[in-house]
Amino acid sequence: MTGSDGVALLGVRHHGPGSARGVRAALDRLEPRIVLVEGPPEADAVLDLAADPGMRPPVALLAHVVDEPSRAGFWPFAEFSPEWQAIRWAARRGVPVRFIDLPAAHSLVLPEEAEPPGGEGAVPRLDPLAELARTAGYDDPERWWEDAVEHRGRDEPAEGDPLAGFGALAEAMGALREAYGDGGHRQDAVREAHMRLRIREARRAHERVAVVCGAWHVPALARGGGVTADRALLKGLPKAKVEVTWVPWTHRRLSRAGGYGAGITSPGWYRHLFTSPDRPVTRWMTEVAGLLREEDLPVSSAHVIEAVRLADALAALRGRPLAGLGETADAIRAVMCDGSDVPLALIRDRLVVGDVLGEVPEGAPAVPLARDLVREQRRLRMKPEAMEKEVDLDLRKDTDAGRSRLLHRLRMLGVDWGEPARSRTAATGTFRESWRLRWEPELAVRVAEAGVWGTTVESAATARAEEAAVTATALAEVTALAERCLLAGLADALPAVMRVLADRAALDADVAHLAQALPALVRSVRYGDVRGTDAEALREVAEGLAERVCVGLPPACAGLDADGAAEMRGHVAGVQQALVLLGDDALRDRWAAVLRTLAVRDRGIPGLLRGSAVRLLLDDARLEPAEVARLMGLALSQGTPPQEAAAWVEGFLAGGGMLLVHDERLLALVDGWLSAVPAAAFGDVLPLLRRTFGGFDPGVRRTMGELVRRGPGGGGAAGGEAGEGLAGFGPRLDEERAEAALAAARLLLGSGERTGGQDA
């Protein structure tokens, strides 16, 4: 829309490829002396970087308040964004370009717009494209935009008027503004007042001015006069000191509303429409076929041809100028995916949305911490990627150990680039770690926030760990922090953490707290040994905690209710694992004596804890099977209340039900007790039993049921024959079948020929 005053208002859809093509053509026609773009004026200082060869969209302007980095805003740009094309056009032509939106110094500290209140006079917040689509008879705004702008723009002759589309869109937006006013966007009045002032300034200095902004703003910017009123709107706005830089962005994040308040749902598709020189549907089907072939799906060139034909036919039937995303998806599902939506989900994730991650040049302003992070990423060859991936690290290798330390340090700072994951190779132990990595643009804000702790990743993580130790409210938090410090290689933070740990451990008399804190502390000792860190001080504290747990556990377990017993059982199991990891035989012997005390004491100790103690002693070979059977018989005797007996069974079987499969004496005890439970009490114990047996694997439950059905000595519970066997089991070892299995096992293990008369 061109006015008589030499100002051309080019109203666009943010991230609209059709608008981007139109802006490029309009600027070629107009040849303005200055280009004004919707965006924060503070970014003028970094606009020259847009022409740097190292700048590759999608990228975003990041503005944040200096004293409060969490107050931040993003203004994203894709290759197909009209604003980006305007900036690049100006850079190629040597034409000055300026941002004219409300400064970030104001917008980042203005109160957020609240949802309009309900009621008869409330004006709903308007989506202009959705309203235009509804008026045109469409139920999908994206489909209307494709038909009205994206697809029709390709058919216009090169000699056509490139400004006609902008005029039509401005007229439509003018009608909407007349009908809906600000459409519920209360801050638009302030933003548009600032834009009008900047446009007037540019017009006084330049003969021809081009303004690229959201089409919604064009009617408000076209109004003349009102300088005094505009200045009055801007007077007294809150203000803060801000910093602006460029950061990489992703297609996935383009689907969210940014600083423009606009987002798109299919950035990969829109990029394809913008970059395809011709035959966009054919080229799209070819890309889809390539992706499906990479996933080992049988897709041929014939599939591509038929899919293109079907998409074109669907577009003609639906009255569309060109096949859109809906038609291509329908054609792909029918022709390439055999009607399945599963491959379509992959196509949407990889192509329709995409995981493209932009790049910014090295000269972009950044806090010192961000620069150090970039140096560490390059040193360790860890390139940030938008696509999620899993990596396995071998901590015996220097590079992998460095990567592990970097990821742990970033997590200490709240920059969750990586998340620990279960190893894909099922490796166990402390020499391997698995991580799930994905770089999100918002992490740039987290890095800026963490800059207050230091100028390097190591120094910032150290300062953050020391602060976290001082402010921790529980002993378990401090021991977990010590573990994280060792994992992150923060040797300078350990003395401060250890001082706090020793003080808290000396003052805390709660056995549950001590037991909860011990596992993380013991893991810290173990990780310190593996990573070459001096963890002797941690070992002394861990041993002291273990001694205090051994002394205080029996009285702490007395008189607990069901919830307290369940919580304490978890602590007891954690201490058991921790002491095994610590490797102190004297401590393990003392701990076994404590467990035996719990196991045999029948007064005051909940059955859940007594049964759990028996199972831990049995698994650690501290009790003979005959003694276990005796204790179970006592616990399940008729004098024991049914609920208490059921709790004992739950504690004993918490380690898994395979024990009952292989020891029919114990199974017979449980079966006999269960058969003798009075009918009146059965409903009370049933929830406990269902919770216990429901946690077993289906195969274990099935085998246990068959054993009970068969009954003692191989006979069925209903008097089956003595020779009747359990499915999959025999009365004795079948040596011929076992020999065949052993031969296969030798081959797999590479053990060669048998030695002696017995296989190991």
Secondary structure, 3 states (H helix, E strand, C coil): CECCCCEEEEEECCCCHHHHHHHHHHHHHHCCCEEEECCCHHHHHHHHHHHCCCCECCEEEEEEECCEEEEEEEEEECCCCHHHHHHHHHHHHCCCEEECCCCHHHHCCCCCCCCCCCCCCCCCCCCHHHHHHHHCCCCCHHHHHHHHHHHHHHHCCCCCCCCHHHHHHHHHHHHHHHHHCCCCCCCHHHHHHHHHHHHHHHHHHCCCEEEEEEHHHHHHHHCCCCHHHHHHHHCCCCCCCEEEEEEECEHHHHCCCCCCCCCCCCHHHHHHHHHCCCCHHHHHHHHHHHHHHHCCCCCCHHHHHHHHHHHHHHHHHCCCCCCCHHHHHHHHHHHCCCCCCHHHHHHHHHHHHCCCECECCCCCCCCHHHHHHHHHHHHCCCCCCCCCEEEEEECCCHHHHHHHHHHHHHHHCCCCCEEEECCCCCCCCCCEEEEEECCCCCHHHHHHHHHHHCCCHHHHHHHHHHHHHHHCCCHHHHHHHHHHHHHHCCCCCHHHHHHHHHHHHHHCCCHHHHHHHHHHHHHHHHHHHHCCCCCHHHHHHHHHHHHHHHHHHHHHHCCCCHHHHHHHHHHHHHHHHHHHHHCCHHHHHHHHHHHHHHHHCCCCCCHHHHHHHHHHHHHCCCCCHHHHHHHHHHHCCCCCCHHHHHHHHHHHHHHCCHHHHHCHHHHHHHHHHHHHCCHHHHHHHHHHHHHHHHCCCHHHHHHHHHHHHHCHHHCCCCCCCCCCCCCCCCCCCCHHHHHHHHHHHHHHHCCCCCCCCCCC
